[in-house]
């Protein structure tokens, strides 16, 4: 069970975590390599992936820091329910 404030890397390493990525991006391979037990969901569109995250169909997503920052600027209230974690090793 995910708890707010939990280490995201530990949470994403749990089996069957629903993890969203954009099809055809490097994040697909990052997710497969770094989170092999995750249930990977590939999306064609960022907006659909965000909607599924907000609805709880995904536990997390992997994507570009610039896009995620832009999303939070446009949707500041999202910070109340979505936690952002930036991996600096990729």
The first five atom37 places (N, CA, C, CB, O) and aatype in JSON, in Angstrom:
{
  "aatype": [20, 20, 20, 20, 20, 20, 20, 20, 20, 20, 20, 20, 20, 20, 20, 20, 20, 20, 20, 20, 20, 20, 20, 20, 20, 20, 20, 20, 20, 20, 20, 20, 20, 20, 20, 20, 20, 20, 20, 20, 20, 20, 20, 20, 20, 20, 20, 20, 20, 20, 20, 20, 20, 20, 20, 20, 20, 20, 20, 20, 20, 20, 20, 20, 20, 20, 20, 20, 20, 20, 20, 20, 20, 20, 20, 20, 20, 20, 20, 20, 20, 20, 20, 20, 20, 20, 20, 20, 20, 20],
  "atom_mask": [
    [1, 1, 1, 1, 1],
    [1, 1, 1, 1, 1],
    [1, 1, 1, 1, 1],
    [1, 1, 1, 1, 1],
    [1, 1, 1, 1, 1],
    [1, 1, 1, 1, 1],
    [1, 1, 1, 1, 1],
    [1, 1, 1, 1, 1],
    [1, 1, 1, 1, 1],
    [1, 1, 1, 1, 1],
    [1, 1, 1, 1, 1],
    [1, 1, 1, 1, 1],
    [1, 1, 1, 1, 1],
    [1, 1, 1, 1, 1],
    [1, 1, 1, 1, 1],
    [1, 1, 1, 1, 1],
    [1, 1, 1, 1, 1],
    [1, 1, 1, 1, 1],
    [1, 1, 1, 1, 1],
    [1, 1, 1, 1, 1],
    [1, 1, 1, 1, 1],
    [1, 1, 1, 1, 1],
    [1, 1, 1, 1, 1],
    [1, 1, 1, 1, 1],
    [1, 1, 1, 1, 1],
    [1, 1, 1, 1, 1],
    [1, 1, 1, 1, 1],
    [1, 1, 1, 1, 1],
    [1, 1, 1, 1, 1],
    [1, 1, 1, 1, 1],
    [1, 1, 1, 1, 1],
    [1, 1, 1, 1, 1],
    [1, 1, 1, 1, 1],
    [1, 1, 1, 1, 1],
    [1, 1, 1, 1, 1],
    [1, 1, 1, 1, 1],
    [1, 1, 1, 1, 1],
    [1, 1, 1, 1, 1],
    [1, 1, 1, 1, 1],
    [1, 1, 1, 1, 1],
    [1, 1, 1, 1, 1],
    [1, 1, 1, 1, 1],
    [1, 1, 1, 1, 1],
    [1, 1, 1, 1, 1],
    [1, 1, 1, 1, 1],
    [1, 1, 1, 1, 1],
    [1, 1, 1, 1, 1],
    [1, 1, 1, 1, 1],
    [1, 1, 1, 1, 1],
    [1, 1, 1, 1, 1],
    [1, 1, 1, 1, 1],
    [1, 1, 1, 1, 1],
    [1, 1, 1, 1, 1],
    [1, 1, 1, 1, 1],
    [1, 1, 1, 1, 1],
    [1, 1, 1, 1, 1],
    [1, 1, 1, 1, 1],
    [1, 1, 1, 1, 1],
    [1, 1, 1, 1, 1],
    [1, 1, 1, 1, 1],
    [1, 1, 1, 1, 1],
    [1, 1, 1, 1, 1],
    [1, 1, 1, 1, 1],
    [1, 1, 1, 1, 1],
    [1, 1, 1, 1, 1],
    [1, 1, 1, 1, 1],
    [1, 1, 1, 1, 1],
    [1, 1, 1, 1, 1],
    [1, 1, 1, 1, 1],
    [1, 1, 1, 1, 1],
    [1, 1, 1, 1, 1],
    [1, 1, 1, 1, 1],
    [1, 1, 1, 1, 1],
    [1, 1, 1, 1, 1],
    [1, 1, 1, 1, 1],
    [1, 1, 1, 1, 1],
    [1, 1, 1, 1, 1],
    [1, 1, 1, 1, 1],
    [1, 1, 1, 1, 1],
    [1, 1, 1, 1, 1],
    [1, 1, 1, 1, 1],
    [1, 1, 1, 1, 1],
    [1, 1, 1, 1, 1],
    [1, 1, 1, 1, 1],
    [1, 1, 1, 1, 1],
    [1, 1, 1, 1, 1],
    [1, 1, 1, 1, 1],
    [1, 1, 1, 1, 1],
    [1, 1, 1, 1, 1],
    [1, 1, 1, 1, 1]
  ],
  "atom_positions": [
    [[0.86, -1.19, 0.0], [0.0, 0.0, 0.0], [0.89, 1.23, 0.0], [-0.97, 0.01, 1.23], [1.84, 1.32, 0.78]],
    [[0.58, 2.17, -0.87], [1.33, 3.42, -0.98], [0.89, 4.4, 0.09], [1.16, 4.04, -2.37], [-0.31, 4.6, 0.32]],
    [[1.85, 5.01, 0.74], [1.57, 6.05, 1.73], [2.25, 7.33, 1.31], [2.04, 5.61, 3.16], [3.38, 7.3, 0.83]],
    [[1.56, 8.46, 1.48], [2.15, 9.76, 1.16], [3.44, 9.9, 1.94], [1.17, 10.93, 1.49], [3.5, 9.61, 3.14]],
    [[4.48, 10.34, 1.26], [5.78, 10.51, 1.89], [6.66, 9.29, 1.76], [5.6, 10.84, 3.32], [7.83, 9.34, 2.14]],
    [[6.13, 8.18, 1.23], [6.93, 6.98, 1.03], [7.99, 7.25, -0.03], [6.05, 5.78, 0.62], [7.82, 8.11, -0.89]],
    [[9.07, 6.52, 0.03], [10.13, 6.63, -0.96], [9.58, 6.12, -2.3], [11.4, 5.82, -0.53], [9.26, 4.94, -2.42]],
    [[9.48, 6.99, -3.3], [8.9, 6.57, -4.59], [9.64, 5.41, -5.24], [8.89, 7.73, -5.54], [9.02, 4.58, -5.88]],
    [[10.95, 5.35, -5.08], [11.69, 4.25, -5.69], [11.33, 2.91, -5.06], [13.19, 4.5, -5.58], [11.3, 1.89, -5.74]],
    [[11.06, 2.91, -3.78], [10.63, 1.69, -3.09], [9.22, 1.32, -3.54], [10.68, 1.87, -1.56], [8.95, 0.15, -3.81]],
    [[8.35, 2.3, -3.61], [6.96, 2.04, -4.02], [6.92, 1.47, -5.43], [6.12, 3.34, -3.94], [6.2, 0.5, -5.69]],
    [[7.67, 2.04, -6.34], [7.65, 1.59, -7.73], [8.31, 0.24, -7.93], [8.32, 2.62, -8.61], [8.16, -0.38, -8.99]],
    [[9.04, -0.22, -6.95], [9.68, -1.53, -7.04], [8.76, -2.66, -6.6], [10.94, -1.54, -6.21], [9.13, -3.83, -6.71]],
    [[7.59, -2.33, -6.1], [6.64, -3.35, -5.67], [5.99, -3.99, -6.9], [5.56, -2.74, -4.73], [5.79, -3.33, -7.92]],
    [[5.66, -5.29, -6.79], [5.04, -5.98, -7.93], [3.67, -5.39, -8.3], [4.88, -7.47, -7.61], [2.9, -4.97, -7.44]],
    [[3.42, -5.37, -9.6], [2.11, -5.01, -10.16], [1.68, -3.56, -9.95], [1.08, -5.89, -9.58], [0.5, -3.25, -10.08]],
    [[2.61, -2.68, -9.64], [2.29, -1.26, -9.55], [1.96, -0.79, -10.96], [3.47, -0.44, -8.93], [2.71, -1.07, -11.89]],
    [[0.86, -0.07, -11.14], [0.49, 0.44, -12.47], [1.3, 1.7, -12.75], [-1.06, 0.73, -12.56], [1.19, 2.7, -12.05]],
    [[2.11, 1.61, -13.8], [3.06, 2.67, -14.14], [2.84, 3.12, -15.58], [4.52, 2.18, -13.93], [2.92, 2.3, -16.49]],
    [[2.57, 4.4, -15.79], [2.31, 4.93, -17.12], [3.55, 5.53, -17.77], [1.23, 5.96, -17.06], [4.37, 6.17, -17.11]],
    [[3.67, 5.31, -19.06], [4.74, 5.89, -19.88], [4.15, 6.24, -21.25], [5.95, 4.9, -20.02], [3.12, 5.71, -21.65]],
    [[4.82, 7.14, -21.95], [4.41, 7.48, -23.32], [5.1, 6.52, -24.28], [4.77, 8.98, -23.66], [6.32, 6.39, -24.3]],
    [[4.3, 5.86, -25.07], [4.79, 4.89, -26.06], [5.86, 5.53, -26.96], [3.61, 4.35, -26.92], [5.72, 6.67, -27.39]],
    [[6.91, 4.77, -27.22], [7.95, 5.22, -28.14], [9.0, 6.14, -27.54], [7.31, 5.91, -29.27], [9.9, 6.61, -28.24]],
    [[8.91, 6.42, -26.22], [9.9, 7.27, -25.57], [10.92, 6.42, -24.83], [9.22, 8.27, -24.61], [10.71, 5.22, -24.62]],
    [[12.0, 7.03, -24.43], [13.03, 6.33, -23.66], [12.5, 5.87, -22.3], [14.25, 7.22, -23.47], [13.08, 4.98, -21.68]],
    [[11.42, 6.47, -21.84], [10.86, 6.1, -20.54], [10.3, 4.68, -20.53], [9.78, 7.08, -20.14], [10.21, 4.07, -19.47]],
    [[9.93, 4.17, -21.67], [9.45, 2.79, -21.76], [10.57, 1.84, -21.34], [8.96, 2.46, -23.2], [10.37, 0.95, -20.52]],
    [[11.75, 2.03, -21.9], [12.89, 1.17, -21.56], [13.37, 1.42, -20.14], [14.05, 1.4, -22.55], [13.75, 0.48, -19.44]],
    [[13.37, 2.68, -19.69], [13.75, 2.98, -18.3], [12.83, 2.21, -17.36], [13.67, 4.51, -18.0], [13.31, 1.59, -16.4]],
    [[11.53, 2.24, -17.61], [10.56, 1.57, -16.74], [10.78, 0.06, -16.76], [9.13, 1.91, -17.17], [10.75, -0.58, -15.71]],
    [[10.99, -0.5, -17.93], [11.2, -1.95, -18.01], [12.45, -2.39, -17.26], [11.3, -2.38, -19.48], [12.47, -3.43, -16.6]],
    [[13.48, -1.58, -17.37], [14.75, -1.92, -16.71], [14.69, -1.66, -15.2], [15.91, -1.12, -17.33], [15.09, -2.5, -14.4]],
    [[14.19, -0.49, -14.82], [14.24, -0.08, -13.42], [13.1, -0.64, -12.57], [14.22, 1.4, -13.34], [13.26, -0.8, -11.36]],
    [[11.96, -0.94, -13.19], [10.78, -1.43, -12.46], [10.2, -2.65, -13.18], [9.7, -0.3, -12.34], [9.07, -2.61, -13.66]],
    [[10.97, -3.72, -13.25], [10.53, -4.88, -14.04], [9.25, -5.55, -13.56], [11.62, -5.9, -14.06], [8.6, -6.25, -14.33]],
    [[8.89, -5.35, -12.3], [7.67, -5.98, -11.78], [6.44, -5.1, -11.94], [7.86, -6.32, -10.33], [5.33, -5.53, -11.61]],
    [[6.62, -3.89, -12.43], [5.48, -2.97, -12.6], [4.59, -3.42, -13.75], [5.98, -1.52, -12.85], [5.05, -4.04, -14.71]],
    [[3.31, -3.1, -13.63], [2.37, -3.32, -14.73], [2.44, -2.07, -15.6], [0.89, -3.6, -14.2], [1.81, -1.06, -15.29]],
    [[3.19, -2.15, -16.66], [3.46, -1.0, -17.53], [2.29, -0.71, -18.45], [4.73, -1.23, -18.35], [1.81, -1.6, -19.15]],
    [[1.83, 0.53, -18.44], [0.75, 0.98, -19.32], [1.32, 2.02, -20.28], [-0.46, 1.57, -18.48], [1.82, 3.06, -19.84]],
    [[1.26, 1.75, -21.57], [1.81, 2.68, -22.57], [0.68, 3.53, -23.15], [2.54, 1.9, -23.7], [-0.39, 3.03, -23.49]],
    [[0.95, 4.82, -23.25], [-0.02, 5.79, -23.75], [0.52, 6.49, -24.98], [-0.37, 6.82, -22.65], [1.73, 6.64, -25.16]],
    [[-0.41, 6.93, -25.83], [-0.04, 7.74, -26.99], [-0.09, 9.22, -26.65], [-0.95, 7.44, -28.17], [0.55, 10.04, -27.32]],
    [[-0.85, 9.58, -25.62], [-1.06, 11.0, -25.3], [-0.82, 11.28, -23.82], [-2.47, 11.43, -25.69], [-1.28, 10.53, -22.95]],
    [[-0.12, 12.35, -23.56], [0.16, 12.83, -22.21], [-1.13, 13.11, -21.45], [1.03, 14.08, -22.27], [-1.27, 12.72, -20.29]],
    [[-2.07, 13.79, -22.09], [-3.31, 14.17, -21.41], [-4.09, 12.95, -20.9], [-4.19, 14.99, -22.35], [-4.63, 12.98, -19.79]],
    [[-4.14, 11.89, -21.69], [-4.84, 10.68, -21.27], [-4.12, 10.02, -20.1], [-4.98, 9.7, -22.43], [-4.76, 9.52, -19.18]],
    [[-2.79, 10.02, -20.14], [-2.02, 9.42, -19.06], [-2.26, 10.18, -17.74], [-0.52, 9.41, -19.41], [-2.42, 9.57, -16.69]],
    [[-2.28, 11.51, -17.82], [-2.54, 12.34, -16.62], [-3.96, 12.08, -16.09], [-2.37, 13.85, -16.95], [-4.16, 11.95, -14.89]],
    [[-4.92, 12.0, -17.0], [-6.3, 11.72, -16.57], [-6.4, 10.39, -15.83], [-7.25, 11.71, -17.78], [-7.07, 10.29, -14.81]],
    [[-5.73, 9.37, -16.36], [-5.76, 8.06, -15.71], [-5.04, 8.09, -14.36], [-5.14, 7.0, -16.62], [-5.45, 7.39, -13.43]],
    [[-3.99, 8.86, -14.26], [-3.29, 9.03, -12.97], [-4.22, 9.69, -11.95], [-2.01, 9.88, -13.15], [-4.32, 9.24, -10.81]],
    [[-4.9, 10.75, -12.38], [-5.81, 11.46, -11.48], [-7.0, 10.6, -11.06], [-6.31, 12.73, -12.15], [-7.51, 10.75, -9.95]],
    [[-7.44, 9.7, -11.94], [-8.57, 8.81, -11.64], [-8.15, 7.6, -10.8], [-9.2, 8.32, -12.93], [-9.0, 6.86, -10.31]],
    [[-6.84, 7.42, -10.63], [-6.36, 6.28, -9.86], [-6.15, 5.02, -10.66], [-7.31, 5.99, -8.76], [-5.9, 3.96, -10.1]],
    [[-6.25, 5.11, -11.98], [-5.98, 3.94, -12.83], [-4.49, 3.64, -12.89], [-6.53, 4.17, -14.26], [-4.09, 2.51, -13.16]],
    [[-3.66, 4.66, -12.64], [-2.21, 4.51, -12.54], [-1.79, 4.94, -11.14], [-1.47, 5.36, -13.64], [-2.4, 5.84, -10.55]],
    [[-0.76, 4.3, -10.62], [-0.21, 4.76, -9.36], [0.84, 5.84, -9.63], [0.41, 3.58, -8.58], [1.01, 6.77, -8.83]],
    [[1.54, 5.71, -10.76], [2.62, 6.64, -11.08], [2.81, 6.71, -12.58], [3.94, 6.22, -10.38], [2.27, 5.9, -13.34]],
    [[3.6, 7.69, -13.0], [4.0, 7.79, -14.39], [5.44, 8.26, -14.46], [3.07, 8.74, -15.16], [5.95, 8.89, -13.54]],
    [[6.07, 7.95, -15.56], [7.43, 8.42, -15.83], [7.38, 9.32, -17.05], [8.44, 7.23, -16.04], [6.86, 8.93, -18.1]],
    [[7.92, 10.51, -16.9], [7.95, 11.41, -18.04], [8.94, 12.53, -17.79], [6.55, 11.98, -18.33], [9.57, 12.6, -16.73]],
    [[9.07, 13.4, -18.75], [10.03, 14.49, -18.74], [9.73, 15.52, -17.65], [10.05, 15.16, -20.1], [8.59, 15.93, -17.47]],
    [[10.77, 15.92, -16.94], [10.62, 16.9, -15.85], [10.02, 18.22, -16.34], [11.97, 17.16, -15.2], [9.25, 18.85, -15.62]],
    [[10.37, 18.64, -17.55], [9.85, 19.9, -18.1], [8.33, 19.81, -18.27], [10.52, 20.22, -19.47], [7.62, 20.75, -17.91]],
    [[7.85, 18.7, -18.8], [6.4, 18.52, -18.99], [5.67, 18.46, -17.65], [6.13, 17.24, -19.8], [4.59, 19.04, -17.5]],
    [[6.24, 17.77, -16.7], [5.6, 17.64, -15.4], [5.56, 18.99, -14.69], [6.33, 16.6, -14.53], [4.57, 19.34, -14.05]],
    [[6.64, 19.75, -14.8], [6.68, 21.1, -14.21], [5.63, 21.99, -14.86], [8.09, 21.73, -14.35], [4.93, 22.74, -14.18]],
    [[5.52, 21.92, -16.19], [4.51, 22.71, -16.91], [3.11, 22.32, -16.48], [4.66, 22.54, -18.42], [2.24, 23.18, -16.32]],
    [[2.87, 21.02, -16.3], [1.56, 20.55, -15.83], [1.23, 21.16, -14.47], [1.53, 19.01, -15.76], [0.12, 21.65, -14.26]],
    [[2.19, 21.13, -13.55], [1.95, 21.67, -12.2], [1.73, 23.19, -12.22], [3.12, 21.33, -11.28], [0.97, 23.71, -11.41]],
    [[2.38, 23.88, -13.13], [2.15, 25.33, -13.24], [0.74, 25.63, -13.71], [3.17, 25.96, -14.21], [0.11, 26.58, -13.25]],
    [[0.24, 24.82, -14.63], [-1.12, 25.01, -15.15], [-2.18, 24.48, -14.18], [-1.26, 24.31, -16.49], [-3.32, 24.92, -14.21]],
    [[-1.78, 23.55, -13.34], [-2.71, 22.88, -12.43], [-2.15, 22.85, -11.01], [-3.0, 21.44, -12.91], [-1.83, 21.78, -10.5]],
    [[-2.02, 24.01, -10.37], [-1.37, 24.04, -9.05], [-2.1, 23.21, -7.99], [-1.27, 25.46, -8.57], [-1.46, 22.72, -7.06]],
    [[-3.4, 23.04, -8.12], [-4.14, 22.24, -7.14], [-3.78, 20.75, -7.21], [-5.64, 22.41, -7.36], [-4.05, 20.0, -6.27]],
    [[-3.19, 20.33, -8.31], [-2.81, 18.92, -8.45], [-1.79, 18.51, -7.39], [-2.23, 18.67, -9.84], [-1.7, 17.33, -7.05]],
    [[-1.05, 19.46, -6.87], [-0.06, 19.17, -5.83], [-0.71, 18.63, -4.56], [0.74, 20.41, -5.5], [-0.04, 18.04, -3.71]],
    [[-2.02, 18.84, -4.42], [-2.73, 18.33, -3.25], [-2.9, 16.81, -3.31], [-4.09, 19.0, -3.12], [-3.04, 16.16, -2.27]],
    [[-2.9, 16.25, -4.52], [-3.12, 14.81, -4.65], [-2.02, 14.06, -5.39], [-4.41, 14.58, -5.35], [-1.98, 12.83, -5.35]],
    [[-1.13, 14.78, -6.06], [-0.06, 14.14, -6.83], [1.3, 14.56, -6.29], [-0.18, 14.5, -8.32], [1.56, 15.74, -6.08]],
    [[2.14, 13.59, -6.06], [3.49, 13.86, -5.57], [4.46, 13.74, -6.74], [3.88, 12.88, -4.42], [4.39, 12.78, -7.51]],
    [[5.37, 14.7, -6.87], [6.38, 14.66, -7.92], [7.71, 14.25, -7.32], [6.5, 16.02, -8.63], [8.11, 14.73, -6.26]],
    [[8.39, 13.36, -8.01], [9.72, 12.92, -7.61], [10.59, 12.96, -8.85], [9.7, 11.48, -6.98], [10.25, 12.36, -9.87]],
    [[11.71, 13.67, -8.78], [12.63, 13.79, -9.91], [13.83, 12.89, -9.67], [13.07, 15.26, -10.12], [14.55, 13.04, -8.68]],
    [[14.03, 11.96, -10.58], [15.23, 11.12, -10.51], [16.36, 11.85, -11.18], [15.01, 9.72, -11.19], [16.24, 12.27, -12.33]],
    [[17.44, 12.01, -10.48], [18.6, 12.72, -11.04], [19.61, 11.78, -11.67], [19.27, 13.54, -9.95], [20.62, 12.23, -12.22]],
    [[19.35, 10.47, -11.59], [20.32, 9.51, -12.11], [20.03, 9.12, -13.56], [20.33, 8.26, -11.24], [20.73, 8.27, -14.11]],
    [[19.04, 9.72, -14.18], [18.7, 9.42, -15.57], [18.74, 10.67, -16.38], [17.33, 8.77, -15.68], [18.48, 10.64, -17.58]]
  ]
}
